[in-house]
């Protein structure tokens, strides 16, 4: 199922369709950011839970299989992060609202560090995130979790401080749609000859590096 045709759990941000998103996200001076919440991590994540870290993404490369512990097998962060790397996109594990503002929104406003986004958040956060990304002149898509999400402000406030006893999940259809879109971006980057081999974590964001013509 293509992301552009998904009837629910998705919202476009100043993007007419997938084709426009793919074409513009890999253009000169453009930068795509893929992000999801720490709450998608397994409870026994090797890197810890309430942080921006993923031990797998810190050592994986785009052109070779990287071993990972059994606990990481079903982790959407690992899967999305690896797909984002192949697409030449930055990747962020979202924690608090303050960190999102400092690491993503302000750099986008001040220096256009990120111009396109593919974000997964809880339904409670869709409206404020939508407004924040548009205010930063960021276009793209927001999708939201199917299960485990915060249901009210009190739950959201506790999660913002790291108290999140539930593990959130995306629906299989939405996750597959995100992966398909990232695959389209990756294929377009191959055509243009721009690729990334690994991630380096800078200011809480995994940034693609070693870009070189294929």
C-alpha positions in Angstrom: 0.0 0.0 0.0 1.4 3.4 -1.0 1.6 6.0 1.7 -0.2 8.5 -0.4 -3.2 6.3 -0.7 -3.4 5.3 3.0 -6.9 6.3 4.3 -6.0 6.7 7.9 -3.0 7.1 10.3 -1.3 9.5 7.9 -1.3 13.2 7.3 0.5 15.1 4.5 2.5 18.3 5.2 2.6 20.7 2.3 3.2 17.8 -0.1 0.8 17.1 -3.0 1.8 13.5 -3.5 4.5 10.9 -3.1 6.2 11.7 -6.4 6.7 15.3 -5.4 7.9 14.3 -2.0 10.5 11.9 -3.5 11.7 14.3 -6.1 12.1 17.2 -3.7 13.4 15.3 -0.7 16.6 14.4 -2.6 17.2 17.6 -4.4 20.2 19.9 -3.9 20.2 21.6 -0.6 17.3 19.4 0.7 17.5 17.1 3.7 15.1 14.4 4.8 14.6 13.5 8.4 12.9 10.2 9.5 11.8 10.1 13.2 9.9 8.0 15.7 9.5 8.0 19.4 11.6 6.2 22.0 8.4 4.5 23.1 8.8 2.1 20.1 11.9 0.7 21.7 11.7 -2.7 23.4 11.7 -2.5 27.2 15.1 -4.2 27.3 16.7 -2.1 24.6 20.5 -2.6 24.7 20.9 1.2 24.4 18.4 2.0 27.1 14.9 3.4 26.5 14.5 7.1 27.3 17.3 8.4 25.0 18.2 9.1 21.4 20.4 6.1 21.0 20.3 2.8 19.0 23.3 0.5 19.3 22.4 -1.1 16.0 22.3 2.2 14.0 25.5 3.3 15.6 27.5 0.5 13.9 25.4 -0.5 10.9 26.2 0.3 7.2 24.0 0.5 4.2 25.9 -2.1 2.2 26.4 -5.0 4.7 24.3 -7.0 7.1 24.9 -6.0 10.7 24.3 -8.5 13.5 21.9 -7.6 16.3 20.6 -9.1 19.5 17.4 -11.1 19.5 15.6 -8.3 21.4 16.2 -6.0 18.4 14.6 -8.4 15.9 11.1 -6.9 16.0 12.2 -3.3 16.7 10.6 -0.8 14.3 13.4 1.7 15.1 16.0 -0.7 13.8 14.0 -1.4 10.6 13.1 2.3 10.0 16.6 3.5 10.8 18.2 1.1 8.3 15.7 2.0 5.6 16.4 5.7 6.3 20.1 5.2 5.9 19.7 3.5 2.6 17.5 6.5 1.6 20.3 8.9 2.6 18.0 10.4 5.3 18.8 11.5 8.8 17.1 9.6 11.6 16.0 10.7 15.1 14.6 8.9 18.1 12.3 11.4 19.7 12.2 11.9 23.4 11.0 15.2 25.0 9.4 18.2 23.4 12.3 20.3 24.5 14.8 18.1 22.7 12.6 18.0 19.6 12.6 21.8 19.6 16.4 22.1 20.2 17.5 19.3 17.9 15.1 19.5 15.0 12.8 22.6 14.9 15.2 25.4 15.7 17.9 24.1 13.3 15.3 23.8 10.6 14.1 27.4 11.2 17.6 28.9 11.5 19.6 27.0 8.9 17.1 24.7 7.0 18.9 21.7 8.4 15.8 19.5 7.7 13.4 20.4 4.9 11.4 17.1 4.6 10.1 14.8 7.2 8.6 11.3 7.7 7.5 11.2 11.4 5.8 8.6 13.5 4.2 10.0 16.7 1.3 9.2 19.0 -2.2 10.4 18.0 -2.2 12.9 20.9 0.9 14.6 19.4 -0.3 14.8 15.8 -1.8 18.3 15.9 1.1 20.1 17.7 3.7 18.3 15.6 1.9 19.2 12.5 1.9 22.9 13.4 5.5 22.7 14.6 6.8 21.2 11.3 4.8 23.5 9.1 6.2 26.5 11.2 9.7 25.2 10.3 8.8 25.0 6.6 9.1 21.2 6.7 7.0 19.2 4.3 6.3 15.5 4.2 4.2 13.1 6.2 3.2 12.3 9.8 1.9 8.9 10.7 0.7 7.8 14.1 0.8 4.7 16.3 -1.9 2.1 16.3 -1.4 0.9 19.9 0.3 1.9 23.1 0.0 5.6 22.6 -0.7 8.3 25.2 -4.4 8.9 25.5 -4.4 12.2 27.5 -2.2 15.1 28.6 -1.2 13.5 31.9 0.1 10.4 30.1 1.9 12.5 27.5 3.5 14.7 30.2 4.8 11.6 32.0 6.2 10.2 28.7 7.8 13.5 28.0 9.9 12.9 31.2 10.6 9.3 30.3 7.8 7.5 32.2 6.2 5.4 29.4 5.2 2.0 30.6 3.6 1.0 27.3 5.4 0.2 24.1 3.9 1.9 21.0 3.4 0.1 17.7 2.6 1.2 14.2 0.1 -0.8 12.2 1.7 -3.3 9.8 0.2 -1.4 6.9 1.5 2.0 8.0 5.0 0.6 8.7 5.1 -1.0 5.3 4.0 2.2 3.6 6.8 4.1 5.3 9.3 1.5 4.2 8.0 1.6 0.6 8.3 5.4 0.5 11.9 5.3 1.8 12.7 2.6 -0.8 11.5 5.0 -3.5 13.8 7.7 -2.1 16.7 5.3 -2.0 16.2 4.3 -5.6 16.0 7.9 -6.6 19.3 8.6 -4.8 20.9 5.8 -6.7 19.9 7.3 -10.0 21.3 10.7 -9.0 24.5 9.1 -7.7 24.3 10.3 -4.1 24.6 7.6 -1.4 25.4 7.3 2.3 27.3 4.3 3.9 26.8 4.9 7.6 25.5 7.1 10.4 27.2 9.4 12.8 25.2 10.7 15.7 25.4 14.5 16.0 23.3 16.5 18.4 21.0 13.6 19.1 20.3 12.9 15.4 21.8 10.2 13.3 23.2 11.9 10.2 24.3 10.1 7.0 27.9 10.4 6.1 30.5 9.0 3.6 28.3 10.3 0.7 29.9 9.5 -2.6 29.0 8.8 -6.2 28.1 5.2 -6.8 
